[in-house]
Amino acid sequence: MMGKVEKSARRHAAGNVSAWLEEAAAERLRRQAMADAIAHYESKNGVITEEALAAAEAKWPKEG
């Protein structure tokens, strides 16, 4: 496993394994925070439906 980490660190963090691990940990924390926020929202408002997601996406400004 460490070989894969070192290889990825060379490509994405100038070979700095510590920086690569810090970035990976930060991403994991962001994802967990989002999952926690969604769980909290759903506990108060019910499950977010596909219809609700589609309605929100339709209102979102399009790029380009």
MIFIKOL-807430 format. One record per residue (C-alpha): z, x, y. Coordinates in pm, 1 decimal. Layout:
node Z=Z; X=X; Y=Y
...
This chain:
node Z=0.0; X=0.0; Y=0.0
node Z=85.0; X=279.1; Y=246.5
node Z=-269.3; X=414.3; Y=215.6
node Z=-407.2; X=81.8; Y=338.2
node Z=-161.0; X=78.8; Y=628.4
node Z=-252.8; X=432.8; Y=727.2
node Z=-625.5; X=354.6; Y=702.1
node Z=-587.7; X=44.8; Y=919.3
node Z=-369.1; X=236.2; Y=1166.5
node Z=-641.8; X=497.3; Y=1202.7
node Z=-894.8; X=223.4; Y=1284.5
node Z=-679.1; X=3.4; Y=1506.4
node Z=-396.2; X=211.5; Y=1649.8
node Z=-533.5; X=563.1; Y=1691.6
node Z=-361.3; X=661.0; Y=1366.7
node Z=-17.0; X=563.7; Y=1491.0
node Z=145.5; X=384.6; Y=1197.4
node Z=452.4; X=290.1; Y=1402.2
node Z=234.8; X=124.1; Y=1667.6
node Z=36.0; X=-54.7; Y=1396.9
node Z=356.2; X=-181.5; Y=1232.5
node Z=497.0; X=-291.0; Y=1570.0
node Z=177.2; X=-486.9; Y=1642.2
node Z=188.0; X=-645.2; Y=1294.8
node Z=553.3; X=-742.6; Y=1340.7
node Z=482.1; X=-890.8; Y=1684.6
node Z=198.8; X=-1098.9; Y=1538.3
node Z=426.5; X=-1219.3; Y=1258.8
node Z=689.8; X=-1320.6; Y=1514.3
node Z=429.5; X=-1508.3; Y=1724.8
node Z=310.3; X=-1697.3; Y=1417.7
node Z=666.6; X=-1783.6; Y=1317.1
node Z=746.3; X=-1903.5; Y=1669.3
node Z=438.3; X=-2127.6; Y=1661.7
node Z=531.9; X=-2265.2; Y=1319.6
node Z=884.6; X=-2332.5; Y=1443.9
node Z=751.6; X=-2507.2; Y=1757.2
node Z=521.6; X=-2727.0; Y=1550.2
node Z=801.7; X=-2813.0; Y=1308.3
node Z=1028.6; X=-2904.2; Y=1599.6
node Z=758.4; X=-3117.4; Y=1762.3
node Z=683.4; X=-3294.9; Y=1435.6
node Z=1052.8; X=-3358.4; Y=1367.8
node Z=1071.6; X=-3545.1; Y=1699.9
node Z=725.0; X=-3706.6; Y=1709.7
node Z=594.3; X=-3726.9; Y=1355.2
node Z=325.7; X=-3528.1; Y=1179.6
node Z=31.2; X=-3417.2; Y=1391.5
node Z=-271.8; X=-3599.5; Y=1252.7
node Z=-632.7; X=-3484.9; Y=1227.7
node Z=-717.6; X=-3761.7; Y=1473.4
node Z=-467.8; X=-3630.2; Y=1727.2
node Z=-606.5; X=-3278.0; Y=1687.9
node Z=-963.1; X=-3406.7; Y=1736.2
node Z=-860.6; X=-3599.7; Y=2048.1
node Z=-690.1; X=-3293.1; Y=2195.6
node Z=-989.1; X=-3073.9; Y=2112.9
node Z=-1223.7; X=-3320.6; Y=2283.8
node Z=-1020.0; X=-3284.1; Y=2604.9
node Z=-1009.9; X=-2902.4; Y=2587.4
node Z=-1254.1; X=-2729.2; Y=2822.5
node Z=-1549.3; X=-2574.5; Y=2642.9
node Z=-1629.6; X=-2205.6; Y=2695.4
node Z=-1970.1; X=-2096.3; Y=2812.3
